[in-house]
């Protein structure tokens, strides 16, 4: 019986290792997404600064076009910030899950060690 429990714990350990590897992969993907969003945001705000620094006199139609472009760029920038914040929240949740899985893995390893010692002390049981 102890050996069966130990086998179950070992299977659980393998599953936890697989889940941690999957969490690592998700973390890498989220980090890459965060970097891409930051680059997009910087590009949008760079263009916004360039367009807003245009000087001189504008025809009414050109001024309306410029205002529309500035509003669009500002809106895009805000959307990117919201998405970046969402990705950051996902990263925090992922890290919380990772901590829980690591704690479960440590508990599992301790339990395996205890079961292994018990099984070694009573080899006649199965």
C-alpha positions as a printed NumPy array, in Angstrom:
array([[  0.   ,   0.   ,   0.   ],
       [  2.83 ,   2.408,   0.818],
       [  4.405,   1.661,  -2.543],
       [  1.119,   2.453,  -4.282],
       [  0.898,   5.761,  -2.443],
       [  4.499,   6.496,  -3.381],
       [  3.743,   5.746,  -7.042],
       [  0.776,   8.117,  -6.917],
       [  2.953,  10.831,  -5.375],
       [  5.577,  10.321,  -8.09 ],
       [  2.938,  10.659, -10.802],
       [  1.728,  13.833,  -9.143],
       [  5.313,  15.128,  -9.06 ],
       [  5.686,  14.517, -12.815],
       [  2.396,  16.306, -13.436],
       [  3.496,  19.268, -11.321],
       [  6.776,  19.472, -13.231],
       [  4.836,  19.454, -16.527],
       [  2.481,  22.155, -15.255],
       [  5.42 ,  24.288, -14.106],
       [  7.029,  23.92 , -17.537],
       [  3.762,  25.01 , -19.164],
       [  3.59 ,  28.   , -16.812],
       [  7.156,  28.919, -17.779],
       [  6.181,  28.817, -21.452],
       [  3.146,  31.015, -20.795],
       [  5.33 ,  33.439, -18.84 ],
       [  7.75 ,  33.687, -21.768],
       [  4.863,  34.321, -24.172],
       [  3.398,  37.006, -21.907],
       [  6.785,  38.646, -21.531],
       [  7.225,  38.715, -25.308],
       [  3.73 ,  40.195, -25.674],
       [  4.55 ,  42.815, -23.037],
       [  7.718,  43.78 , -24.927],
       [  5.848,  44.   , -28.238],
       [  3.151,  46.186, -26.689],
       [  5.773,  48.476, -25.193],
       [  7.478,  48.863, -28.572],
       [  4.141,  49.596, -30.268],
       [  3.273,  52.121, -27.59 ],
       [  6.624,  53.873, -27.966],
       [  6.158,  54.022, -31.749],
       [  2.658,  55.486, -31.382],
       [  3.767,  58.144, -28.91 ],
       [  6.831,  58.95 , -31.   ],
       [  4.55 ,  59.584, -33.99 ],
       [  2.168,  61.55 , -31.766],
       [  5.014,  63.798, -30.613],
       [  6.234,  64.286, -34.179],
       [  2.794,  65.206, -35.457],
       [  1.98 ,  67.47 , -32.532],
       [  5.254,  69.353, -32.943],
       [  4.368,  70.448, -36.464],
       [  4.293,  74.192, -36.573],
       [  3.078,  76.826, -38.943],
       [ -0.243,  77.795, -40.383],
       [ -2.701,  75.104, -41.42 ],
       [ -5.614,  75.212, -43.783],
       [ -8.853,  74.308, -42.009],
       [ -9.051,  70.905, -43.72 ],
       [ -5.383,  70.124, -42.925],
       [ -5.933,  71.176, -39.313],
       [ -8.966,  68.884, -39.051],
       [ -6.925,  66.037, -40.539],
       [ -4.115,  66.673, -38.056],
       [ -6.528,  66.775, -35.124],
       [ -8.128,  63.516, -36.243],
       [ -4.706,  61.868, -36.589],
       [ -3.651,  63.101, -33.146],
       [ -6.887,  61.842, -31.595],
       [ -6.46 ,  58.458, -33.299],
       [ -2.867,  58.16 , -32.103],
       [ -3.82 ,  59.126, -28.565],
       [ -6.625,  56.562, -28.604],
       [ -4.245,  53.872, -29.899],
       [ -1.747,  54.735, -27.19 ],
       [ -4.378,  54.46 , -24.479],
       [ -5.586,  51.12 , -25.872],
       [ -2.017,  49.817, -25.826],
       [ -1.601,  50.937, -22.214],
       [ -4.814,  49.112, -21.241],
       [ -3.675,  45.971, -23.034],
       [ -0.224,  46.209, -21.416],
       [ -1.897,  46.514, -18.   ],
       [ -4.019,  43.461, -18.801],
       [ -0.917,  41.468, -19.725],
       [  0.759,  42.616, -16.498],
       [ -2.267,  41.369, -14.526],
       [ -2.037,  38.024, -16.323],
       [  1.655,  37.854, -15.442],
       [  0.888,  38.491, -11.77 ],
       [ -1.782,  35.77 , -11.787],
       [  0.604,  33.393, -13.523],
       [  3.286,  34.087, -10.917],
       [  0.77 ,  33.451,  -8.121],
       [ -0.149,  30.128,  -9.74 ],
       [  3.528,  29.271, -10.142],
       [  4.183,  29.907,  -6.437],
       [  1.253,  27.636,  -5.538],
       [  2.535,  24.88 ,  -7.83 ],
       [  6.054,  25.144,  -6.426],
       [  4.677,  24.861,  -2.887],
       [  2.63 ,  21.819,  -3.91 ],
       [  5.732,  20.273,  -5.461],
       [  7.758,  20.821,  -2.277],
       [  4.96 ,  19.261,  -0.191],
       [  4.764,  16.351,  -2.589],
       [  8.519,  15.734,  -2.415],
       [  8.442,  15.797,   1.392],
       [  5.548,  13.334,   1.4  ],
       [  7.405,  11.074,  -1.031],
       [ 10.439,  11.118,   1.219],
       [  8.321,  10.174,   4.238],
       [  6.554,   7.401,   2.322],
       [  9.89 ,   6.135,   1.026],
       [ 11.255,   5.931,   4.554],
       [  8.123,   4.161,   5.778],
       [  8.27 ,   1.728,   2.855],
       [ 11.955,   1.036,   3.547],
       [ 11.208,   0.306,   7.211],
       [  8.465,  -2.168,   6.379],
       [  9.542,  -4.021,   3.199],
       [  7.137,  -6.902,   3.804],
       [  4.121,  -4.641,   3.119],
       [  2.964,  -4.037,  -0.467]])
